[in-house]
Amino acid sequence: MLLFLVLGALIVAFFRTQVLRSTAYALQSDLNRLRPIPVPAPRGTIYDRNGRIVADNLPGYALLLLPAPRDSIRSTLRRLAPVVGLTSAHITALLAKQAAQPNQPLVVSNDLSFQQLAAVEERRQRFPGVFIDMRPKRRYPAGRAAAHLVGYVAEISEEELKLPQFRSFTQGQLVGKAGLERQYEAVVGGTPGMRYVEVDAHGRIVGQFAPRTLLPYVEGKPLRLHLDLELQEWVARIFPDSMRGAVVAIEPVSGHVLALYTNPGYDPNQFVGGVAPELWRQLNADPSKPLLHRAVTGLYPPGSTFKLATAAIGLELGVVDPEGFMPIPCRGGLQYGNRYFKCWQAKGHGFLALPDAIRQSCDVYFYQLGLKIGLERFLAEGTRLGFSRRTGIDLPVERAGNFPDSPDWFRRRFGWKPTPAEALSLAIGQGPNDQTPLKMAHFYAALAGDGSVGPARLAVDGDSVEAPALDLHLSARNLEVLREGLRRVVGPGGTALSASLEHWDLLGKTGTSQNPHGPDHGWFVGMAGPRGGKPEIIVSAILEFGEHGTAAAQFVAKTADFYLRRRYGMPVDTIQTLREHLIAGRPVPWARWQ
Amino acid sequence: MAVIHRLRIAFGDPVLILLVLGLSFFGVAMVYSAGQLDVPDLVVAGVWKMQLLWLALSLLVFLLVVRIQTRWFEWVAIPAYALSLLLLAATLVIGTGLGTARGTKSWIDVGPAMIQPAQFANLATILMLARVMGSWREPPASLATLAKPVTIVAVPMGLVMLQPDLGTAMVFGAILLATLFWAGTPLGLLFLLLSPLVGLFLSFQPWLFALYMIALTAFLYFYRTFFWEAAVIWLANIAAGTVAVPLWNSLEPYQRARLLVFLDPGIDPRGAGYHVIQSRVAIGSGGLLGKGFTHGTQKRLAFLPEQHTDFIFSVIGEELGFFGTFAVLTLFGIILWRLVRASERLADPFAGIVVFGIFGAWFAHVIVNIGMTVGVMPITGIPLPFLSYGGSFLLASFIALALVQRFTAEQGKI
């Protein structure tokens, strides 16, 4: 009796467990053995304006550790260390990462080499919880040439994970860290999917990974750029490795950026899958600051290139007659108040009209123009033209120019009231005024067209984004006067004659950026187009320690020439400027000396 | 009919032998399945061959033992009992642990195999008890008469506890109760014998203990016991009540944990409760029809601990579902019922007590082992007869079966 009672009770217990509550236990058994793994989405390909690839994906291998107690993660990492080359510092960092998101698989490496892959697979049994995942790996075909511009991707950091825009991100996920990759993360990033793998009680992955996808990933969308990658690479080619500086090329009217080059740079491909600490240290310690994106964050006194801004303001306000002379001829300087303001040409320029004042870069002419405008109006107009703002280019990092927005600025910054004499310094691009190469190119782009230019833009997707356009409020006649001045700079008696081109009209302005720490920086901002036509490309170049703008003018001329030759289907030549023709001993029938 | 009659005379109850044989081969199959893991464990994977070998040996021994006369077993009880005590004592010195019971001293290494003397001591103790109780002319009326059987059990039980193997020690208790019951001991007396244990458990709840002591006093008063006996029992209960807490504190942490986890498996899901939870998940996820032979995921992925020994029934539950567990429980029910039936029909008191003692032992094994897989019994780590992997127990069980069959065969001859 007792026997059947007890056995009956057991049968009831089994009936309850296996029949009545079976679903709950079946679910628990699935939870036991299935571990979710995020499936990274392939990032969208980035194309330039001609469909050339700026960034795409290669198949890569990532090594992940499934969630497990800290001790077992630690011991697995120790055992992995010799196989995949982890230092104890690595392990500490990885453990910290795991502690931050203990329920996510820990990404040990995002870029496993084939040797490492084989070594791990061979010792599979020894590495519980190790999961090797084929995931797309970013590739930057242009390498150094577009480094700062395109940026790079890397694992999201602890700090970034806390930011609201990365709320949906998980540890180990790749994210754009700089440049376009960062700016357009929402476009090219895609959405990671989720899948399950089967693990045993020791966390070892079993089965054929028959991936049960819970959530398919959404591939990143392609990103089309206005950039001309070939031009960018050309700039990188002609720019001397030893020099520091930047070159920016912009299309007139639209403001589309054709090239945005900074030297020195780095190879973003080396950053994929985690930058080696030695390389990172080396890049940071390098006195030439290769990580600095000079084209958009380098601030340089604009020097004489700013005289066009002074002239534009003067013409807009109507305080200057473009054909008339200034009251005082240039005798090598100008006495104002108790100070004598020198012209760069000690022997003086005499009486000059505006186009020739631009050609000669006569300081005395522009001192007087500055005085005519007056400090207050000068600052107000300069501010309206955006010299104290960012251009709003579609990049995550850009520095605003330094430019006083009002006389009060001096009191806030320096603690004194400015005298009208400040206008003299500012008129020739000195004083408290620093601009980026991008800003100067953007300003000249307005001069090149009808006096206005759209916001500086790298990506087609960025066109809809709100950003300040630039309008000089100048008549076509006044613009032509300014361009005539620029044309004469690269003409007979101009400061950049040696940069003139065989097939194209080159216009531009040299500048010397005074550098208290060493040799002056050389500026050239120019524009070029078919002979007698409108400029079709604007290029600004700064050469640190370049002394004067003539060297920079060569780069601008060569950049514009390369672009225009391709645009008009002409063969590309490396002998482009007048100077190069002369050195190469070629005839220069187009050159006008007088 | 004639053939069956001849078989009955040679091997005893055909139902019993056939069921046991079927169960044993099914056991080998399940041990094979238990070795099929996704990340193969070479030791466990090959263990079914060992089990088959042990089964062959057991059948051989069965055929030999079944030819031995009942009286000879009565005679051999004393030397067998003495030998088993000696072996148990030796185990404490030269014994080793195995598997998850690595920390204990339960096995003796005899070269080709590991022997677990406690499994044979079980049988020897049953024989010894039967020999003593079989000579009783009338049912025991006082606790004093129970002193001898209690001592017979207490010595090997104590030695097994020292290994320590709590589960097997409990089986000794079950054997004592079963044989005493079959020898005609009044239930009241059995209760008095167990009362200190009851007092021990109740002492954790002071007011419950007080209530119990009042009830006990009343019971002693109305159950016409001898005064001194009553006094001893009363004092023993008081003592149990007072030593319980210090005794609890003297338990090994894992023993304490197991008892606590029995009460609430959720206490420590990664530690002591892990076995119960994983076993219950395995059984529960098997559902009505199971995941299929060798296809249990809990087992394949090594979530199930001791899947070829103590938790073989969880594998059955996971892979064969409720139908499997129901069928196996029914088989055990029939086997145990045949044992009770056999002991009822045996005229020889010695034989009857032996058979019922074996019933008590197997019943304890079945209930405690199967109960623990589904979480209604604490985890004590005792094997399931004929199914769990384990040579000594299989051999001892077949020797016990041979005894039962011989007794019934002789009865049939008379």
Contacts between the chains, C-beta under 8 A, distances in Angstrom:
chain1	res1	chain2	res2	distance
A	3	B	333	7.1
A	3	B	336	5.5
A	3	B	337	6.5
A	3	B	340	6.6
A	3	B	363	6.8
A	4	B	333	6.7
A	4	B	337	7.7
A	6	B	363	7.8
A	6	B	367	5.8
A	7	B	329	5.8
A	7	B	332	7.0
A	7	B	333	4.7
A	7	B	336	7.8
A	9	B	376	7.9
A	10	B	329	5.9
A	10	B	367	7.1
A	10	B	370	5.8
A	10	B	371	6.4
A	10	B	374	7.6
A	10	B	376	7.4
A	11	B	325	7.8
A	11	B	326	6.1
A	11	B	329	5.4
A	13	B	371	7.7
A	13	B	374	5.1
A	13	B	376	5.3
A	14	B	283	7.0
A	14	B	317	7.0
A	14	B	322	6.2
A	14	B	325	4.6
A	14	B	326	7.0
A	14	B	329	7.2
A	14	B	374	6.0
A	15	B	322	6.3
A	15	B	326	7.9
A	17	B	280	6.4
A	17	B	283	5.4
A	17	B	284	4.7
A	17	B	317	7.8
A	17	B	374	5.5
A	18	B	283	6.0
A	18	B	284	6.0
A	18	B	286	5.7
A	18	B	287	5.9
A	18	B	288	6.7
A	18	B	317	6.4
A	18	B	321	6.2
A	18	B	322	4.0
A	18	B	325	6.7
A	19	B	287	7.1
A	19	B	288	5.7
A	19	B	322	5.4
A	21	B	284	5.8
A	22	B	284	5.6
A	22	B	285	6.9
A	22	B	286	7.5
A	22	B	287	4.1
A	22	B	288	7.1
A	24	B	284	7.0
A	25	B	280	6.9
A	25	B	281	5.1
A	25	B	283	7.4
A	25	B	284	2.5
A	25	B	285	4.5
A	26	B	284	7.1
A	26	B	285	4.2
A	26	B	287	6.6
A	28	B	281	4.8
A	28	B	284	7.5
A	28	B	285	7.0
A	29	B	281	5.1
A	29	B	282	7.0
A	29	B	284	7.8
A	29	B	285	3.7
A	29	B	297	6.0
A	29	B	298	5.6
A	29	B	303	7.9
A	32	B	278	7.7
A	32	B	281	6.6
A	32	B	297	7.8
A	32	B	298	6.9
A	32	B	301	7.3
A	32	B	303	5.5
A	33	B	297	5.6
A	33	B	298	7.9
A	33	B	301	5.0
A	33	B	303	7.3
A	125	B	39	7.3
A	198	B	38	8.0
A	198	B	297	8.0
A	198	B	301	7.1
A	199	B	301	7.0
A	200	B	37	7.7
A	200	B	38	5.8
A	200	B	39	5.5
A	200	B	300	7.6
A	200	B	301	3.8
A	200	B	302	4.7
A	200	B	303	7.4
A	201	B	278	7.9
A	201	B	301	5.9
A	201	B	302	4.1
A	201	B	303	4.4
A	202	B	39	7.5
A	202	B	302	6.5
A	204	B	39	5.5
A	206	B	38	3.9
A	206	B	39	6.1
A	206	B	300	7.7
A	206	B	301	6.4
A	207	B	38	6.8
